[in-house]
Amino acid sequence: MYEKRGIEKMIFREITESMEEKNLSYFAAKSIQTKGRKTSEEKCMIRTEYQRDRDRILHSKAFRRLKHKTQVFLSPEGDHYRTRLTHTLEVSQIGRTIARALKLNEDLTEAIALGHDIGHTPFGHSGEKILNKIHKNGFKHNEHSLRVVDYLEKRKLGYGLNLTYEVRDGILNHTGEKEPITLEGQVVRISDRIAYINHDIDDAIRANVLQFNDLPKDCLKVLGKTHSERINKMIIDVIKNSYNRKKIRMSEEKWVYTDKLRKFMFNNVYLNKKAKKEEDKAKYILEQLYNYFLKNQYNIPDEIIKRRELFGLEEIVKDYIAGMSDRYVINKYLEIYVPSVWE
C-alpha cells in the first residue's frame, strides 16, 4: 500500500501507527487511539500524536530551565550532582527500558517522563514546601507541571502545549494517590522512584552526607550494593512482575526493600540538617520575593502580568516564582534587595 503512493504522498505517521498496532502489547496505549487534545489540530504527516507531545515538551522553555533547578542539594558546587534536568533524563531512560521490554508505547512513556517535573520550583522540594505554605491555594509540583503545559508555556499558537489526554494524565498522576490511566504513565511513576532513590544515594555519598556503610544492609543484600546493580535489579523485577499484566508493579519482596530504602533516605538525607543547611535561606528568599511581587506587580514581566485578570494576582505571582531557576531567583533577590555598586 505504502510503496504505491510515492514518497511525496507517503504519510509516515501511518506507518508508525501501523507498526504500533502490529508490535505493541494489547495493553499498550496506541497513538491512534488517543483521547485527543483539548483543541483539535491537523495531524502531523511524520510524527504520531505522542511523538509530537514529546517534542513540544523537549523544546519548551520550562524544560530547559530544569538544568538550573535543584534536585536535592541546594546550590551544589560539584559538576556531578544531579539537577532536575538530569533526574528527568534518568527517569526517561529507565522508563523507556521498561516500556520496550513490556512492548508498551515508548513515545508516550518518554513524553510523560520528560514532562513529569516540568513545573517544579527552584530549590527542589524545599521550594515546593515553601510555596505550598505561603500560597493561599497551596502548591503541588505535579499539579503545577500540568498547569505549565496547559496554560503557561507559550507557543506560536498561543499559551499551552495542547498535549494529548494520556500525556497530561501521566504528568499529573506521576505522584500522589491517583494512578495514571495508562500503563505507560504507571511506568513513569515507578521509574521516578527507582531513579531518585538511587541517584540521591549517589549524590548523598558524594556530599559526605552519607557513608556507604550507613545504608541498610538488608536492602543492599536484596537490591544490590552498587548504583547500577540496584537499578538493574529493580528494572528487571518490574518487567518480570508486569509482563502481560494490566498493572505495573514490583514483586512484594523488592517493593518492601525499595520502600525501606526510600524511608531511610527521607530520614537521613531529605530531612538531614547538613543536606538542608541552606533551606532556611531559600525559604527566606522565596517568601520575600512572593510578598514583594504581590505589592509591586508591575515589576513582573509583561507576558506574565497580562494574565492577571484571567487567573488573579496571587496565582500569577506563584507562577512567576515557580518558573524561576535557582540562579535566577537568587539574582532577582540580589537585584531587588542588595544595593548595587557604583562604578
Secondary structure, 3 states (H helix, E strand, C coil): CHHHHCCCCCCHHHHHHHHHHHHCCCCCCCHHHCCCECCCCCCCCCCCHHHHHHHHHHCCHHHHHHHHCECCCCCCCCCCCCEHHHHHHHHHHHHHHHHHHCCCCHHHHHHHHHHCCCCCCCCHHHHHHHHHHHCCCCCCHHHHHHHHHHHHCEECCEECCCCEHHHHHHHHCCCCCCCCCCHHHHHHHHHHHHHHHHHHHHHHHHCCCCCHHHCCHHHHHHHCCCHHHHHHHHHHHHHHHHCCCCCCCCCHHHHHHHHHHHHHHHHHHHCCCCCCCCHHHHHHHHHHHHHHHHHCHHHCCHHHHCCHHHHCHHHHHHHHHHCCCHHHHHHHHHHHHCCCCCC
